[in-house]
Amino acid sequence: MPVGSTEAAARIRALADEFVALRVSPASGSVSQYYLDFGQTEDQEVRDLLAEAATRNPL
């Protein structure tokens, strides 16, 4: 994950074989504060992208 809180990093480390993050901060602010452009993605766009990805790389 690019950035996250110390708490989130600890939770992921407990579940993952390996954890890599560019920045882990004790502050639990918004992830968007680390990006110049963190626009919202509409639900339909996410569904479309997931459907497209599924046709390219079926499980």
PyMOL commands that set and color helices and strands:
alter all, ss='L'
color gray80, all
select helices_A, chain A and resi 6-15+31-34+43-56
alter helices_A, ss='H'
color red, helices_A
select strands_A, chain A and resi 3-5+23-25
alter strands_A, ss='S'
color yellow, strands_A
deselect
rebuild
show_as cartoon
